[in-house]
């Protein structure tokens, strides 16, 4: 129980409007985008200045209150579900200032609550480019992206959030400010604490500031759509493109089920009889784009694409990407519950993974659509179901378990970009080792000695 | 004191030929490339199988012996100088197998003792590219590169070692194997322990295996040399090239002193009256290389280059790089002691940094040549002196202190790529914060509870 006196202290510090203590207000902070039990926190705080993070964390820690930091709650692994009903949620949405965009030195400095897409747009107006583009970018925050090491469509060529964090500032459990990294391209001053914080899911401290790398934008790009009558041929084409030393900025996959759900929902002219689609975009120097378009076309034909559309203008390009953008919304509309997975395999194992996914869907009789970032081996098998139907959900969970097993057997990983949270914690040891779990817990106990930072997430305490 | 019984145990485990206990054999492991006091270890061990690392570390830890892991000892910050005369050096030179080069999925798996250049050459024979190229690459090891987060000439465009580590395996103090990262492009399974290990200078565990990212090689490149009669104009050209959105693969700088020392030593035809040289290489698609060459030439002229040589063939390109490759050897030959610094500033601050370096050399009357990776703000002011001359060395140390002060005032960092080791530990708090030091020590105590892993390095214990 949080005392009225403590609530009053927080109200004095942050302003009454930035402290939510009424139950009706707190409900929205009890869940995130994962299919997991919700938990209503005792208090929600909205700091408006980064310094307040240090004060808040110290106060909560002294009182023994669990702390969950929340950006927009768009993560898919339960990373922002509060630990227990006495938890405090620290929402970063009002720490949303872009402090600097440096055009000479190609970096930006931002507060954690800045929305990813808004930031990317601001950067674009300065003639620069911030590549990470998680699916939730229109609502996700940079702080959340860092805590989850968010990926996205451009991961294949441009990397993920971790590849753009040059430095961080964060507050530890005592409210002390920790600084790591620099505004310089190279920096080896002290431990790579920024590297450690990335993907730590709110378990090690409260990020207050990030220095992000920017790059010059590509000068040209070209989008293509290839239609396949056999999903295996499509997945072989993915491996073939990389083997030809072309690294597209995006190389996306839609299976037969997804194509049909999208087309029924949106009527955008997708080929409903196709077994699979590849959506490909290459970018860079105009000469490179021309050469790579030709090479990709050659590989697609050699792998048996039945048709290839190359966008001739911006409108045609947008049309190609419309199908991909609608994949998840169209699937999510079908049934009450959407279980979106992200087990990931080395690129060359995509054909084997796609085959296995189809077999698993049949074996457990679950409704599955698969789409995703085929170029980096990061597919999103998506199971449509109703969680309230116990018999069905048992089959769904068995199917998910088998997906993880297959990914690991193929030399892959449990999670490409969604995180472990509470959703996959039980699987962690199977991919890594007992030593890894022990080491991670030792690390965590040192940084959070009372076990109050998002306690159940990642490796538990 | 290490007992004879323990030595016999190590001999039984590793073979007599892989245990150096005679003083005459141990001397070579008492120093590295930093200008610091040496310390002869009690024992040097050469494991030949990675599993032996786990056994050795447990045995040493149980006995309370300090452990320093050593690749080739080429680091410049004292990272491989043993802690005390009872220390055990674990030399990784015989763990030198390249386990896999995967051409389909663009990664390699290596043991820690693989020599960087030999690895890069092997990768090249497969038609792929491993970009990190620290100055010591012909002798440095991948394990050492990871422990120091080694940089190099290509850092500007291609990044540093940290940008190529996809996964690691390492042994903790109990000899337990920890696995982190994956063969997949995206992986968020568990803490980013690989990120934490990078640059940790042998203080957190013993790296046994690394999964490294490979990329397709650029299809073309072009090297240029620009001559300036004013060092300020040269440094303004550096900032101008980046501002024109050209990111060369290398953008190197030689000052007047360095030009002359190299020319006297090597007679390769460098312009001895030049105040500064820029050596530039752009790479990528042939069309991009042509465009970028033109843009760079335009910026160089606008900034007042008195002459620009563009290499027309491989021979001319090699000639351009000969000067840069000989910079450090030529300087090092002049006096008994070479103090090679790497304070780094944001790129746009290069003009101010170069000005300050010249003033510092004059103020303290020290012999200094400056060269380095101007494109990423990572210059190497190099002071030539004689450490045995106390009066001179006091001035050298004062000059180095002032270099650090200026770098920090310009928003830079103490170390771009050489590491903190023992050489710069006292400066760390000034760049970061008290909270950073406390946090780092807390982390370290948890991972190395007895304080035996390369104890004095980085943040102390």
Interface residues (C-beta under 8 A of the other chain):
Chain A: X102 X103 X104 X105 X106 X107 X127 X148 X149 X151 X155 X156 X160 X162 X163 X172 X174 X176 X177 X178 X179 X180 X182 X183 X184 X185 X186 X187 X188 X189 X190 X191 X192 X193 X194 X195 X196 X198 X199 X200 X215 X216 X239 X242 X243 X245 X246 X247 X284 X285 X286 X287 X288 X291 X344 X345 X346 X347 X348 X373 X376 X377 X378 X411 X412 X413 X414 X415 X416 X417 X418 X419 X420 X424 X428 X431 X432 X433 X434 X435 X436 X438 X439 X440 X442 X443 X445 X446 X447 X458 X459
Chain B: X102 X103 X104 X105 X106 X107 X127 X148 X149 X151 X155 X156 X160 X162 X163 X172 X174 X176 X177 X178 X179 X180 X182 X183 X184 X185 X186 X187 X188 X189 X190 X191 X192 X193 X194 X195 X196 X198 X199 X200 X205 X215 X216 X239 X242 X243 X245 X246 X247 X284 X285 X286 X287 X288 X291 X344 X345 X346 X347 X348 X373 X376 X377 X378 X411 X412 X413 X414 X415 X416 X417 X418 X419 X420 X424 X428 X431 X432 X433 X434 X435 X436 X438 X439 X440 X442 X443 X445 X446 X447 X458 X459
